Amino acid sequence: MKHLIYLFSISFLLGCKSHAEVNPKQINGYWEIKFVQQKNETFKSKQSKLLYDYYFMENNKGIYKKVVPQLDGSFQTSKSEITFEIIRENGTFLLQFTSPWSVWYKTIKHVDDQKLVLSHQDRTFHYKRPPNNKIILGDE
């Protein structure tokens, strides 16, 4: 009987292993920050004007920029952007950002059609997809 319980326990633990594979291509598009967690605290934006993060990637290289949603459902953005590259390291996907001033990394913890979770240092950023998808390029 002990052996049966032991085998059942091992089977259960192995069955609980996450089968969801991260697909970094799902990062493409617009993302609204729902909240940021740091040291067991949750922070929500108190800005009156929404800002979204926009990611576009092809062949594991891409761009990242901030965009502002407009009343007509479009987004306005400047031409400034930060480049990034997707790196797979020990089964984990990292975004390596490169700007003229710095290089930093964010780990993709989760991504699907509606949810994105990235971590950087001791912060975890939780995003959701906004309902709009048009873009208008604005002045810098």
Disulfide bonds with the S-S distance in Angstrom:
none
